[in-house]
Amino acid sequence: MVRLSDTTKPSWSSNSMKNKILIANRGEIAVRIIRAAKELGIETVAIYSTADKDALHVKIADESVCIGSERSKESYLNMNHVLSAAIATGCNAIHPGYGFLSENARFVEMVESCQIKFIGPSSKAIEQIGDKASARRIAKEAGVPVVEGSDGIIEDVKEAIKIAKRIGYPVMIKASSGGGGKGISIARNDEELENLFERTSLEALSSFGDKSLYIEKFIESPKHIEIQILADSFGNVVHLFERDCSTQRRNQKMIEEAPSPVLNELLRRKIGQSAVKLAKSIHYENAGTLEFLVDSKGNYYFIEMNTRIQVEHPVTEMITGVDLLKEQIMIAYGKPISFKQRDLKILGHSIECRINAEDAMRGFIPTPGKITNILFPGGNGIRIDTHIYPGYVVPPYYDSMLAKLIVFAKTRKEAIKKMRVALEQFVIEGISTNIEYQYLIMHDLEFIKGTYDTGFIARFNALMEAKKNE
């Protein structure tokens, strides 16, 4: 393995020890972090479960440690195992990626107590803003518009019904520690709220180890807009414009693009300034994403903040030219953000399709199995973030995402055309994927116009079903 010489390695460690990062994740994001670290001349340690012993992130890291069985709670969610691996291998930093322990304040507190740098915000910041109920209160205090709802955690279904009647149905029941579209239900009357409350609480406990719920008004057919921010330890906070994440199935994002096709310059500036204002109010540090709903009248409402890097971060990198992972790492090691707000410009348009191991025509059921062959698309403006290779066995235990296909062009129209060609040339054999489904979306008139909202996939599926039955 070719290694960078010591003279090329960064000199910004806070002490004399060699910089070394443990990647507390798997899949494409683990690969992405390793590559960013290697470009900075930093050694990496991969952790893996028994199911991931042949995974790509294990193969390309400088070192690797098996931390448990295929079950997440015995490996990637086992805080003691993850931390022990970092200590045993001499790491002075941990990058959590997204999901798993990335927004777990208790884990971050353990990392901090071991004098290891967490590449993300402090445990205090995660407790403050990572808790969705607390985040709403902080946003209100900072003067940022929020969706009407509960002021904190809901103790029982009786309290939930009382609040729902006050703000009016429909309402969303949401996991306080949630993310990734999990732990969310929509109730349109008292009966549905009674039926869904306990079920959502159990899903929250299973997914995040926290059964706490809160309630907010469900806004019909909004745009889901998120703002990427970076903040350093010197008080600098910048936003890197918006991403439109309205194409969702089961509250999970499927296609993301930047910039949004519906935001004008005034609204873009207002939402961006609100995101920066909120982050500054809690002295936030590192990368974060603030999520907003935008209604048909251009009103925007803060709903939550993700205190980590997002799956869809590449579209922001493509339109700004900023490497968010490198910025994360450098900020964690005490460097200021490498640019100012005034330096940022939207350079073009980018779209990302999440390629999943699932049968989109049969309710998006997961399709794990062995990949027998792959043909990746290529060419100018095409990027693929992935961890798969021919012969790779997709395990049934984790998220079904196989790759992220990202395109970049001068205009949105060109980007859509580029994505169509790329999807045509993207071949994964051996298992079913959603590639064809994404290709069909790229030809849908509502998507092409950019007027789609969070209800788009439901309408698209209904249209597909109607055509099938013709």
Backbone torsions as a table, in degrees:
resi	resn	phi	psi	omega
1	MET	NA	131.3	179.0
2	VAL	-78.0	131.2	-179.9
3	ARG	-120.8	147.9	175.5
4	LEU	-71.5	146.7	178.0
5	SER	-71.5	160.3	-178.7
6	ASP	-60.7	-27.4	-177.4
7	THR	-70.7	-19.9	-179.1
8	THR	-91.3	-6.7	-176.3
9	LYS	-81.5	147.1	-177.1
10	PRO	-63.2	148.9	-177.7
11	SER	-105.7	22.4	-173.4
12	TRP	-101.1	22.4	170.2
13	SER	-67.9	143.1	-178.1
14	SER	-73.4	-9.3	176.3
15	ASN	-143.8	-170.7	-172.4
16	SER	-80.2	-10.0	-176.7
17	MET	-71.9	154.8	-178.9
18	LYS	-72.4	136.2	178.0
19	ASN	-70.0	132.7	-176.3
20	LYS	-153.5	127.4	-174.0
21	ILE	-113.8	132.7	170.2
22	LEU	-93.3	131.6	178.5
23	ILE	-97.9	108.1	-175.4
24	ALA	-89.1	57.3	-177.9
25	ASN	-162.9	-172.4	-177.9
26	ARG	-142.6	-176.4	172.5
27	GLY	65.6	-155.3	-172.5
28	GLU	-64.8	-33.3	-177.9
29	ILE	-70.1	-33.4	175.8
30	ALA	-63.9	-42.1	177.6
31	VAL	-62.9	-43.9	-179.4
32	ARG	-61.0	-43.8	-179.7
33	ILE	-65.3	-43.7	-179.6
34	ILE	-59.1	-43.6	-178.9
35	ARG	-66.0	-40.7	178.1
36	ALA	-63.9	-42.6	179.1
37	ALA	-63.5	-41.9	-180.0
38	LYS	-62.7	-37.9	177.7
39	GLU	-63.5	-27.7	177.7
40	LEU	-90.4	1.0	178.2
41	GLY	77.1	24.6	-177.5
42	ILE	-105.5	134.2	178.4
43	GLU	-73.2	152.3	-176.5
44	THR	-129.7	150.9	175.2
45	VAL	-125.3	125.2	177.4
46	ALA	-96.0	142.7	169.3
47	ILE	-109.8	153.7	-179.2
48	TYR	-154.6	155.0	173.7
49	SER	-90.2	170.4	178.9
50	THR	-60.7	-28.9	179.0
51	ALA	-72.4	-19.5	-175.8
52	ASP	-108.4	20.5	-175.9
53	LYS	-61.1	-25.8	179.5
54	ASP	-105.2	15.9	-177.5
55	ALA	-70.1	154.0	-176.0
56	LEU	-64.6	-38.2	-178.1
57	HIS	-64.4	-28.3	176.8
58	VAL	-69.8	-37.5	-176.7
59	LYS	-72.5	-32.6	-172.7
60	ILE	-99.4	-10.2	177.1
61	ALA	-73.2	159.2	178.1
62	ASP	-68.9	-35.6	177.2
63	GLU	-139.5	161.8	176.4
64	SER	-146.8	149.3	-177.6
65	VAL	-136.4	126.6	173.5
66	CYS	-79.3	128.2	-175.0
67	ILE	-117.7	7.4	177.9
68	GLY	156.3	-173.5	-176.7
69	SER	-76.5	-178.5	-177.6
70	GLU	-65.9	-21.2	180.0
71	ARG	-72.0	128.8	-175.3
72	SER	-56.5	-40.2	-176.5
73	LYS	-68.3	-16.8	177.7
74	GLU	-100.3	0.0	-179.7
75	SER	-137.5	-88.2	-173.4
76	TYR	-66.1	-21.6	178.0
77	LEU	-102.3	2.5	179.9
78	ASN	-87.2	101.3	-173.5
79	MET	-60.2	-42.3	-178.9
80	ASN	-64.4	-41.2	179.8
81	HIS	-65.3	-43.6	-179.6
82	VAL	-63.2	-47.8	-177.8
83	LEU	-66.6	-38.4	177.9
84	SER	-62.0	-38.1	178.4
85	ALA	-64.2	-39.5	179.4
86	ALA	-65.5	-44.3	-179.1
87	ILE	-67.0	-44.2	-177.3
88	ALA	-63.5	-30.5	-177.6
89	THR	-97.9	3.1	175.9
90	GLY	74.5	30.3	179.2
91	CYS	-78.2	142.1	175.2
92	ASN	-108.6	7.6	176.6
93	ALA	-154.8	153.9	176.3
94	ILE	-129.9	127.8	173.6
95	HIS	-105.7	122.8	-174.4
96	PRO	-88.9	-10.1	-174.9
97	GLY	65.5	-136.8	175.1
98	TYR	-127.1	159.4	-176.6
99	GLY	71.7	-166.8	-179.2
100	PHE	45.5	-117.9	-173.7
101	LEU	-97.8	11.2	-171.3
102	SER	-62.7	-27.1	-178.9
103	GLU	-121.7	27.2	-179.2
104	ASN	-96.1	105.9	-175.4
105	ALA	-61.9	-35.3	-179.9
106	ARG	-64.1	-42.2	178.3
107	PHE	-63.4	-44.4	-179.7
108	VAL	-61.6	-39.4	177.7
109	GLU	-62.5	-39.3	177.2
110	MET	-64.4	-41.8	178.8
111	VAL	-61.6	-46.8	-179.6
112	GLU	-61.8	-40.0	-178.4
113	SER	-67.1	-21.5	177.5
114	CYS	-91.6	9.1	179.8
115	GLN	60.6	33.2	174.9
116	ILE	-109.1	138.5	-177.4
117	LYS	-80.9	126.7	173.9
118	PHE	-89.0	123.7	-177.8
119	ILE	-83.0	83.5	-174.3
120	GLY	166.9	-170.2	-179.8
121	PRO	-72.8	171.6	178.2
122	SER	-72.2	162.4	177.9
123	SER	-61.1	-35.5	179.0
124	LYS	-63.6	-43.7	179.7
125	ALA	-64.8	-40.0	178.9
126	ILE	-65.1	-40.9	177.0
127	GLU	-61.7	-40.8	-177.4
128	GLN	-68.9	-53.8	-170.0
129	ILE	-105.6	-21.6	179.2
130	GLY	-71.1	-29.4	173.4
131	ASP	-74.9	118.8	-171.4
132	LYS	-62.9	-37.2	179.5
133	ALA	-67.1	-43.7	178.3
134	SER	-64.9	-36.9	-179.1
135	ALA	-61.4	-37.7	178.4
136	ARG	-61.7	-42.6	-178.9
137	ARG	-65.2	-43.0	-180.0
138	ILE	-62.9	-41.6	179.5
139	ALA	-62.4	-43.1	177.9
140	LYS	-59.0	-45.9	-178.6
141	GLU	-64.6	-28.9	179.7
142	ALA	-86.1	-1.3	179.1
143	GLY	80.4	20.6	178.5
144	VAL	-95.9	129.9	-177.6
145	PRO	-61.4	137.8	177.8
146	VAL	-127.6	157.5	174.1
147	VAL	-70.8	137.7	180.0
148	GLU	-62.0	139.6	-179.0
149	GLY	179.8	-160.1	-179.7
150	SER	-71.1	152.2	179.6
151	ASP	-82.9	-10.1	-179.7
152	GLY	-168.3	-157.1	-178.3
153	ILE	-69.9	140.6	177.6
154	ILE	-89.9	126.4	-175.1
155	GLU	-78.8	-37.8	-177.9
156	ASP	-154.2	174.1	-174.7
157	VAL	-68.2	-28.6	178.3
158	LYS	-64.3	-43.0	177.4
159	GLU	-65.2	-38.2	179.3
160	ALA	-61.1	-44.8	179.7
161	ILE	-64.0	-40.1	179.3
162	LYS	-60.6	-44.6	179.7
163	ILE	-68.8	-41.1	-179.5
164	ALA	-60.5	-38.7	178.7
165	LYS	-68.6	-32.7	179.3
166	ARG	-69.8	-45.8	-176.5
167	ILE	-89.7	-17.3	178.5
168	GLY	91.7	138.7	175.9
169	TYR	-76.2	158.6	-3.8
170	PRO	-75.8	156.9	178.0
171	VAL	-128.4	157.6	174.8
172	MET	-105.6	130.1	172.9
173	ILE	-97.3	121.9	-171.8
174	LYS	-130.9	141.2	175.7
175	ALA	-67.2	130.4	-178.4
176	SER	-64.6	-31.7	179.0
177	SER	-104.2	20.6	-170.0
178	GLY	-77.6	179.4	179.9
179	GLY	169.7	164.6	177.0
180	GLY	67.6	19.7	178.1
181	GLY	79.7	3.3	-179.0
182	LYS	-95.9	154.7	179.4
183	GLY	70.8	37.8	179.8
184	ILE	-132.5	132.3	175.3
185	SER	-137.4	155.4	177.9
186	ILE	-118.5	125.4	179.1
187	ALA	-117.1	135.9	-176.9
188	ARG	-110.7	-2.0	176.7
189	ASN	-161.5	175.3	-177.3
190	ASP	-58.9	-42.9	-176.6
191	GLU	-62.3	-45.8	179.2
192	GLU	-63.9	-39.1	179.8
193	LEU	-63.2	-41.9	177.2
194	GLU	-62.2	-42.7	-178.1
195	ASN	-69.8	-34.2	-172.3
196	LEU	-92.7	-20.8	-173.4
197	PHE	-59.4	-54.1	-177.0
198	GLU	-67.4	-38.5	179.6
199	ARG	-62.3	-43.0	179.1
200	THR	-67.0	-37.3	178.4
201	SER	-63.5	-41.3	178.8
202	LEU	-67.2	-38.3	177.5
203	GLU	-65.2	-39.4	178.0
204	ALA	-63.4	-42.6	179.2
205	LEU	-63.7	-42.0	-179.4
206	SER	-67.9	-39.5	-174.6
207	SER	-84.7	-34.2	-170.9
208	PHE	-126.7	-3.0	-178.9
209	GLY	71.9	17.3	-178.4
210	ASP	-145.6	118.3	-175.5
211	LYS	-89.1	2.0	-176.5
212	SER	-62.9	138.9	-178.9
213	LEU	-127.5	156.4	169.0
214	TYR	-138.5	170.1	-175.0
215	ILE	-127.9	141.9	172.6
216	GLU	-143.0	156.9	178.9
217	LYS	-61.1	134.2	178.2
218	PHE	-87.7	117.1	178.8
219	ILE	-89.5	121.3	-177.2
220	GLU	-70.3	132.3	171.8
221	SER	51.5	50.5	177.7
222	PRO	-87.8	169.3	165.2
223	LYS	-89.0	137.5	177.4
224	HIS	-100.6	107.4	-175.6
225	ILE	-115.7	134.4	177.0
226	GLU	-126.8	147.1	-178.5
227	ILE	-112.7	124.0	176.3
228	GLN	-84.6	129.5	175.6
229	ILE	-125.4	157.4	169.6
230	LEU	-129.7	140.0	178.6
231	ALA	-140.4	137.8	-179.8
232	ASP	-112.0	-179.4	-176.4
233	SER	-80.4	1.5	179.9
234	PHE	-101.8	7.6	179.0
235	GLY	88.4	3.6	178.0
236	ASN	-82.1	130.3	176.1
237	VAL	-132.7	129.1	177.4
238	VAL	-129.9	152.0	171.0
239	HIS	-110.1	147.4	-177.2
240	LEU	-112.6	44.8	178.0
241	PHE	67.1	-163.0	-170.6
242	GLU	-115.2	164.0	169.1
243	ARG	-124.7	140.1	175.4
244	ASP	-97.6	115.2	-175.3
245	CYS	-118.3	34.7	-173.7
246	SER	-77.5	-17.9	179.1
247	THR	-82.0	98.5	-173.4
248	GLN	-133.4	147.5	170.0
249	ARG	-125.8	129.2	-176.6
250	ARG	55.0	41.6	179.7
251	ASN	65.0	13.6	176.2
252	GLN	-112.2	134.2	-176.0
253	LYS	-68.0	144.1	-179.2
254	MET	-121.4	-43.6	178.8
255	ILE	-130.3	133.4	178.0
256	GLU	-128.1	149.1	177.2
257	GLU	-144.1	156.9	177.8
258	ALA	-144.1	135.4	-6.1
259	PRO	-76.3	176.3	177.6
260	SER	-69.9	139.8	179.8
261	PRO	-72.5	-7.1	-175.6
262	VAL	-114.3	-11.2	-178.5
263	LEU	-82.6	132.2	172.2
264	ASN	-90.5	174.4	-174.6
265	GLU	-62.6	-38.1	-178.7
266	LEU	-65.3	-48.0	-179.1
267	LEU	-66.6	-37.8	178.0
268	ARG	-60.4	-44.5	-179.0
269	ARG	-67.4	-40.4	-179.0
270	LYS	-65.3	-45.2	-179.7
271	ILE	-67.8	-40.8	178.3
272	GLY	-60.8	-43.4	179.1
273	GLN	-66.0	-36.1	177.2
274	SER	-64.2	-40.7	179.7
275	ALA	-62.7	-45.0	179.7
276	VAL	-64.7	-42.3	-179.7
277	LYS	-59.9	-44.1	-179.2
278	LEU	-66.6	-44.2	-179.9
279	ALA	-61.3	-41.3	179.7
280	LYS	-66.4	-31.3	-176.3
281	SER	-65.8	-21.5	178.5
282	ILE	-115.1	13.2	179.2
283	HIS	54.6	47.5	-177.4
284	TYR	-67.7	148.3	178.1
285	GLU	-136.1	139.7	179.3
286	ASN	90.3	-161.6	-176.1
287	ALA	-83.6	147.9	176.6
288	GLY	-160.5	161.4	179.7
289	THR	-132.7	127.8	178.0
290	LEU	-104.1	127.0	-175.0
291	GLU	-103.0	137.2	-178.3
292	PHE	-131.9	153.3	167.6
293	LEU	-106.3	136.9	178.4
294	VAL	-120.2	122.4	-178.2
295	ASP	-87.4	-179.9	-174.0
296	SER	-66.6	-16.9	-179.8
297	LYS	-95.2	1.0	179.5
298	GLY	87.9	8.1	174.2
299	ASN	-78.2	140.4	-180.0
300	TYR	-123.8	147.9	-175.7
301	TYR	-136.6	128.0	174.5
302	PHE	-69.8	136.5	177.5
303	ILE	-119.0	-35.5	178.9
304	GLU	-170.8	167.3	175.0
305	MET	-125.6	131.7	174.8
306	ASN	-96.5	119.2	-172.6
307	THR	-92.0	53.3	-174.2
308	ARG	-164.8	177.6	171.4
309	ILE	-75.0	148.7	-178.2
310	GLN	-100.2	156.6	174.3
311	VAL	-54.3	-42.0	-171.5
312	GLU	-88.6	16.9	-178.3
313	HIS	-58.8	-26.7	-177.8
314	PRO	-59.8	-31.8	-178.6
315	VAL	-66.8	-32.9	175.4
316	THR	-68.2	-41.6	177.9
317	GLU	-60.8	-38.4	-176.6
318	MET	-68.8	-38.4	-176.4
319	ILE	-87.2	-11.2	180.0
320	THR	-114.6	-21.5	-175.8
321	GLY	78.7	11.7	-179.2
322	VAL	-96.7	132.5	174.0
323	ASP	-88.6	101.6	-174.4
324	LEU	-66.0	-34.6	-179.9
325	LEU	-67.8	-41.6	177.1
326	LYS	-64.1	-42.0	178.4
327	GLU	-61.0	-42.4	177.6
328	GLN	-56.0	-48.4	-176.4
329	ILE	-65.5	-45.0	-178.2
330	MET	-66.4	-39.0	176.7
331	ILE	-61.0	-44.0	-179.3
332	ALA	-60.4	-33.8	179.8
333	TYR	-90.1	14.4	170.4
334	GLY	95.7	9.3	178.7
335	LYS	-90.3	149.2	174.8
336	PRO	-75.5	162.4	173.7
337	ILE	-56.4	139.4	-171.5
338	SER	-81.3	6.3	-178.6
339	PHE	-152.5	169.2	177.3
340	LYS	-109.8	164.6	179.2
341	GLN	-56.8	-39.8	-177.6
342	ARG	-65.5	-18.7	-179.0
343	ASP	-79.6	-16.2	-173.0
344	LEU	-85.8	135.2	174.9
345	LYS	-139.8	150.1	174.7
346	ILE	-80.4	115.7	-170.8
347	LEU	-90.8	-13.7	-177.5
348	GLY	173.3	-146.3	-179.3
349	HIS	-133.1	140.0	-178.9
350	SER	-133.1	142.8	177.5
351	ILE	-129.7	140.3	176.7
352	GLU	-123.2	131.5	172.2
353	CYS	-111.2	127.4	174.7
354	ARG	-83.6	117.8	179.4
355	ILE	-92.4	115.4	-174.0
356	ASN	-115.0	152.4	171.7
357	ALA	-84.1	85.7	-177.2
358	GLU	-158.1	156.9	176.9
359	ASP	-99.7	97.3	-175.8
360	ALA	-65.4	-25.7	-178.8
361	MET	-82.5	-6.1	-180.0
362	ARG	-128.3	51.2	174.9
363	GLY	73.0	22.7	177.6
364	PHE	60.7	34.8	179.2
365	ILE	-69.7	139.0	-179.6
366	PRO	-61.1	147.4	-179.4
367	THR	-131.0	68.6	178.4
368	PRO	-66.8	163.4	179.6
369	GLY	151.0	-172.6	-176.3
370	LYS	-90.2	129.6	174.6
371	ILE	-84.3	118.5	-176.2
372	THR	-90.2	-28.6	180.0
373	ASN	-157.7	151.2	179.1
374	ILE	-138.8	139.7	168.7
375	LEU	-128.8	111.4	-179.8
376	PHE	-87.1	140.4	172.4
377	PRO	-72.8	162.2	179.6
378	GLY	-151.0	-174.4	179.3
379	GLY	116.2	177.6	-176.9
380	ASN	-62.6	128.7	176.0
381	GLY	79.5	17.0	179.1
382	ILE	-118.6	129.9	-179.0
383	ARG	-131.7	139.7	176.6
384	ILE	-127.8	122.0	172.9
385	ASP	-104.9	117.7	-174.7
386	THR	-157.1	168.4	176.8
387	HIS	-128.1	6.6	-175.1
388	ILE	-93.9	159.6	177.5
389	TYR	-156.8	161.6	179.1
390	PRO	-58.6	129.3	-177.9
391	GLY	97.1	-11.0	-180.0
392	TYR	-68.9	136.3	178.1
393	VAL	-100.8	116.7	179.3
394	VAL	-75.4	115.3	-177.7
395	PRO	-75.2	154.2	-178.6
396	PRO	-87.2	3.7	-168.9
397	TYR	-93.5	-15.4	-171.1
398	TYR	-125.9	-174.4	178.5
399	ASP	-56.0	146.7	-172.8
400	SER	-85.0	2.1	-177.3
401	MET	-68.8	130.2	-179.7
402	LEU	-101.5	-35.7	-174.2
403	ALA	-163.3	162.8	171.6
404	LYS	-120.6	121.1	178.1
405	LEU	-100.8	118.4	-175.3
406	ILE	-121.2	133.7	175.8
407	VAL	-122.4	155.4	179.4
408	PHE	-138.9	135.1	177.9
409	ALA	-150.0	173.1	-178.5
410	LYS	-68.0	-35.7	-177.6
411	THR	-128.6	163.7	178.8
412	ARG	-65.3	-40.1	179.2
413	LYS	-58.8	-44.7	178.0
414	GLU	-65.2	-38.3	-179.5
415	ALA	-63.9	-40.7	177.9
416	ILE	-62.7	-44.6	178.7
417	LYS	-62.3	-40.9	179.3
418	LYS	-64.6	-41.0	179.0
419	MET	-64.4	-39.0	177.8
420	ARG	-58.1	-47.5	-179.3
421	VAL	-64.0	-43.2	-179.2
422	ALA	-62.7	-42.2	178.9
423	LEU	-66.4	-36.7	176.6
424	GLU	-58.7	-35.9	-173.4
425	GLN	-97.9	4.3	-179.6
426	PHE	-93.6	112.6	-176.6
427	VAL	-120.3	125.4	171.9
428	ILE	-127.3	115.7	-177.0
429	GLU	-106.6	149.2	177.5
430	GLY	110.0	-28.4	178.6
431	ILE	-139.0	161.9	175.6
432	SER	-82.1	143.5	177.3
433	THR	-134.9	175.7	179.5
434	ASN	-97.6	19.8	-177.2
435	ILE	-60.8	-48.4	-179.0
436	GLU	-63.2	-39.5	179.5
437	TYR	-60.8	-43.9	178.1
438	GLN	-64.0	-38.0	179.3
439	TYR	-61.1	-41.8	179.1
440	LEU	-65.8	-37.7	177.6
441	ILE	-61.0	-38.6	-179.0
442	MET	-64.9	-11.1	178.0
443	HIS	-107.9	0.6	-179.1
444	ASP	-76.5	134.0	-174.4
445	LEU	-62.3	-39.3	-179.6
446	GLU	-64.3	-41.0	178.1
447	PHE	-67.9	-42.5	-179.0
448	ILE	-59.6	-39.7	179.2
449	LYS	-70.5	-24.5	-179.3
450	GLY	84.1	9.0	-177.3
451	THR	-90.3	1.5	-178.1
452	TYR	-61.3	155.5	177.4
453	ASP	-133.2	-167.4	-174.9
454	THR	-68.9	-12.2	176.4
455	GLY	-93.7	5.8	-174.4
456	PHE	-60.0	-47.8	-175.3
457	ILE	-61.7	-38.9	177.6
458	ALA	-61.1	-42.5	178.1
459	ARG	-68.1	-40.6	179.8
460	PHE	-62.6	-43.6	179.2
461	ASN	-63.3	-39.3	178.5
462	ALA	-63.7	-39.4	178.2
463	LEU	-65.6	-42.3	178.4
464	MET	-61.9	-43.1	-179.1
465	GLU	-64.9	-40.6	179.7
466	ALA	-63.5	-40.9	178.8
467	LYS	-66.0	-35.9	-179.7
468	LYS	-65.2	-33.8	-175.4
469	ASN	-90.8	-0.3	-179.7
470	GLU	-67.8	NA	NA
